[in-house]
Structures are given as structure tokens and as C-alpha cells.
Amino acid sequence: MIRILRLLPGEWSDPLRCELHSSYICKDNQPYMIHYPNPLGEHPTYEALSYTWGDMSTTTTMDLCGHPFSISNNLESALRHLRQDSEWRDLWVDAICIDQSNMPERSAQVLKMAEIYRHASKVIVWLGEESSDSNLAM
């Protein structure tokens, strides 16, 4: 079982709003647990976001399932850039999709990360906002 973050549509300046959905990733075209329904479909389609967490001493808040949820400023920036105006976007984002305060869950999910990234329709790498010397890396 994994959680998928549904990034709800909005304009740039709108507050970030998201939902979490539980789903099963498939291994060799077989669901890990076939007897449970998969809320996001038989083979969920999601993109995995790889990013640097950034400085966690300064955070911002987003709306997650109707409740405030703290995220790093770097993640907030990534989600704003990835959000679409009129359609939701399903993402796997480690800081949100894994309960970071639950050590047993966190350990189990870390072991699944290769499968999570392998089954993603796309892996997005967010390096952060452009800076004055970004052109040197490009």
C-alpha cells in the first residue's frame, strides 16, 4: 500500500490544496494484495517527485484533506510549478505520502521506493528555483 498525493488544480496564487489516496502498486503486473479494491484504478498512474527537502526550519502550510499540513518552502515551490490550472495531478512525494513521524511505516516505505519510482509514469526532478548562476549548471 502506498499513498498518492492528488494535487488539486488552481491558479499560481491560489492556496495549495491536496488529497491523499491509498493505492497498491503492481509488481510484475500482479497487485501486491489482490483482494482489496484499488481506489485509483487497477494500475494507478502517478508521477514521482524527486527533490531536495531544503531548509526545514522555514516551512509553509498547505491544505491536505481539509487540514493544514507543513511542507518545506522548496516543496511548496515545486508543487506550485507542477500544479495545473484545470486538472488534478497525481504525485508520489515522500515527505507527504510517507508518514514521517511513524518510524515502522517510514522504514517499510523506504524499502518500497525502488518499486514506487519504477512504477511511476514519470519521475520529476526538482532542483529548486532558478538562481543567478543556474545557467552554469545548464
N, C-alpha and C positions, 0 to 999 in steps of 0.2 A: 504494500500500500504506500502510495506517495500522495502528497498534496500538490495540487496545481493552482497557481495564482491566476485568477481571471482579472486582468487589468481592464476596468470598465472605460468606455470611451469618454472623451471630454476635450475641451479646448486647453491650450497651454496653461492658461492662468487658473483653470478650474482646480479645485482640490482633487488630490489623487484618491480614487475610490476603487477598492478591490474586493473580490470574494475569494474564498478558498474552497476547493472541491477536492475530495478524496478520489483517487483512481488507482487502478492497477496497471503497471506497465507489463508488457508481454515479453516473455523470454522464448526465443525460438518459435514464435507465433502461438504460444500457449500462455494464457493468463496464469500468473502465479497462483491465484486462488479462483478457480473457475466457477465456484458455486455462489459468488457474490456478484450482484449487478455492478457494472462499471458506469457510474454516473456521467462520465464524459465520453462514453461510447466504447465499443469493443476494443479499439486500439486508440487511446487518446492522442490527439495531436497537440503538441506543445513545443515551445521553443525554450531552450535552456539558456539562462543568462549567466555568463561568467564575468565577474567584475571584482575590483578591489573594494573592500568594505569601506576604506577610508577612515578618517578620524571619528571614532565613536563617542568622543567627548562632546561633540556638537551634533545633535540629531534633529530631525524634523518629524512631524506626525502625519500619517496618512489614515484614511478610513479603511479599516479591514473588517468586513462583515458587519458594518454598522458601529464599530468600536474604534477608538483611537489606538494606533499602533506606531511605535517609534522605529524609524529607519535612519540609516546614515544619510548624510547630505548627498553623498556620491550615488547611492541607490536611488534617492529621490530624483536626482538629475537624470539617471538612466531611464527610470520609468516615465518621466515626462517626455523624454526624447522618443521612447518606444510607443507611447500611447497614441492611439488612432482617434480621429475625430468622431467617427460614427460606428465603429465596430469594436467589440472587445478583443482582447489578445490574451491567449493562454500561455503562461510562462512558468517555468520552474526556476525559483530563486531561492538559493539555500538559506539565506537569513530569515526568510518568511515561511517557506514550505517545510522547514525542519524546525521543530520546537527547540530552540537553542537552550532553554532552561532545563530540558529533560535529557539528562546525560545518556540513559539507556537508548532513548529514541535517536538522539544525535549520533551515537556510535553505530547503531543499526543503519541509519540513513547514509552515513558516510561510506559504509561498505557497499551500498547500492549505487553510489554516484557514477560509477563507470556505466552501469546499465541505464541510469537516468539520462546521462549525456548521449549514450549510444542510441537510445530510442527517441530522442528529441528530433523533431523535423528539421531543426536548425539550431546551431549554437551561436549565440551572440556574445561578442567580447566587447565589454565597455571599459575603456581605459580612462575615462573621465572627461571633463570639459576641456576644450581646446585652451592651450596656454600660449604665451608669446613665442615659445621655442618648439611647439608641436611640429612645425614643418621640418625640423631636424630629424625627427623620427620617421617621417613620411618620405 
